[in-house]
Amino acid sequence: MRVSQRFGRFGEDVAARHLSAEGAEILVRNWRCREGEIDIVARQGDLLLFCEVKARAGTGYGSGAEAVTGRKAARIRRLAVRWLAEHPQPPAIVRFDVLSVSREQQGAVRVDHLRGAF
């Protein structure tokens, strides 16, 4: 596994812990189908969260949230429809979040949780 892949996995682990600490139940991580992948699907009360996680070692390439383009958001929405078709859920409000995980200069980890990002 490459360093960037390990850091991405680390970012997803941090994001999952963050969501759990906020009271969300992680339903699945890294759900894949032919059209792509959803990083995290979680439930928090009446909310069904489809989460994109972006991990950054610094700010040289911008924030993780800036990396989620309109095209990427549209793909995640299509994937969410497919996931829901394959995994029927009790009625819920669907929300799309972006969790940006970054490592600060002193090694501290920061999570920016953009709720209802798109």
C-alpha positions as CSV (number, residue, x, y, z in Angstrom):
1,M,0.0,0.0,0.0
2,R,1.4,3.4,-1.0
3,V,1.9,6.2,1.5
4,S,-1.0,8.2,0.0
5,Q,-3.3,5.2,0.3
6,R,-2.3,4.7,4.0
7,F,-2.9,8.4,4.7
8,G,-6.3,8.1,3.0
9,R,-7.2,5.1,5.1
10,F,-6.0,7.0,8.2
11,G,-8.3,9.9,7.2
12,E,-11.3,7.6,6.8
13,D,-10.6,6.1,10.3
14,V,-10.4,9.5,11.9
15,A,-13.6,10.6,10.1
16,A,-15.5,7.4,11.2
17,R,-14.4,8.0,14.8
18,H,-15.5,11.6,14.5
19,L,-19.0,10.6,13.2
20,S,-19.3,8.0,16.0
21,A,-18.4,10.5,18.6
22,E,-21.2,12.7,17.3
23,G,-23.6,9.8,17.8
24,A,-23.8,8.4,14.3
25,E,-23.8,4.7,13.6
26,I,-21.5,3.7,10.8
27,L,-23.5,1.4,8.5
28,V,-20.7,0.8,6.0
29,R,-17.3,2.0,4.9
30,N,-15.9,2.0,1.4
31,W,-19.0,0.7,-0.3
32,R,-18.2,0.0,-3.9
33,C,-20.0,-0.7,-7.1
34,R,-19.1,-0.5,-10.7
35,E,-19.8,3.3,-10.8
36,G,-17.6,4.2,-7.8
37,E,-17.3,4.3,-4.1
38,I,-19.0,5.9,-1.1
39,D,-16.5,6.4,1.8
40,I,-18.9,6.2,4.7
41,V,-22.6,5.7,5.0
42,A,-23.9,6.4,8.5
43,R,-27.2,6.9,10.4
44,Q,-27.7,9.5,13.0
45,G,-31.3,9.5,14.3
46,D,-33.5,10.4,11.4
47,L,-30.6,11.3,9.2
48,L,-28.9,9.0,6.7
49,L,-25.4,10.4,6.0
50,F,-23.5,9.8,2.8
51,C,-20.0,11.0,3.5
52,E,-17.0,11.8,1.3
53,V,-13.7,11.9,3.2
54,K,-10.7,13.9,2.0
55,A,-7.4,13.6,3.8
56,R,-4.7,16.2,3.4
57,A,-1.2,16.2,4.8
58,G,-1.1,20.0,4.4
59,T,-2.9,22.9,2.8
60,G,-0.7,23.1,-0.3
61,Y,-3.5,21.7,-2.5
62,G,-6.4,23.4,-0.8
63,S,-8.8,22.0,1.7
64,G,-10.4,18.6,1.2
65,A,-13.8,20.1,0.7
66,E,-12.5,22.1,-2.2
67,A,-11.6,18.9,-3.9
68,V,-15.3,17.8,-4.1
69,T,-16.3,19.2,-7.4
70,G,-19.8,19.4,-8.8
71,R,-19.0,16.3,-10.9
72,K,-17.9,14.4,-7.8
73,A,-21.0,15.5,-5.9
74,A,-23.2,14.3,-8.7
75,R,-21.5,10.9,-8.7
76,I,-22.0,10.5,-5.0
77,R,-25.7,11.4,-5.3
78,R,-26.0,8.7,-8.0
79,L,-24.2,6.2,-5.8
80,A,-26.4,7.0,-2.9
81,V,-29.5,6.2,-5.0
82,R,-28.0,2.9,-5.9
83,W,-27.0,2.2,-2.3
84,L,-30.5,2.9,-1.1
85,A,-32.0,0.6,-3.8
86,E,-29.7,-2.2,-2.6
87,H,-30.1,-1.5,1.1
88,P,-33.7,-0.4,2.0
89,Q,-33.7,1.8,5.1
90,P,-36.4,3.1,7.4
91,P,-37.6,6.5,6.3
92,A,-34.8,9.1,6.8
93,I,-33.6,12.5,5.7
94,V,-30.7,12.0,3.4
95,R,-27.7,14.4,3.9
96,F,-24.4,14.6,2.0
97,D,-21.4,15.5,4.1
98,V,-17.7,16.1,3.4
99,L,-15.2,15.4,6.1
100,S,-11.9,17.0,5.5
101,V,-9.1,15.5,7.7
102,S,-5.8,17.3,7.8
103,R,-2.6,17.0,9.7
104,E,-1.4,20.2,11.3
105,Q,2.3,21.2,11.4
106,Q,2.8,19.9,15.0
107,G,1.2,16.6,14.1
108,A,-2.3,17.4,15.5
109,V,-5.2,16.1,13.4
110,R,-8.0,18.4,12.5
111,V,-11.5,17.4,11.2
112,D,-13.6,19.9,9.4
113,H,-17.1,18.5,9.0
114,L,-19.1,20.2,6.3
115,R,-22.7,19.1,6.9
116,G,-25.1,19.2,4.0
117,A,-22.2,20.0,1.6
118,F,-24.3,19.4,-1.5
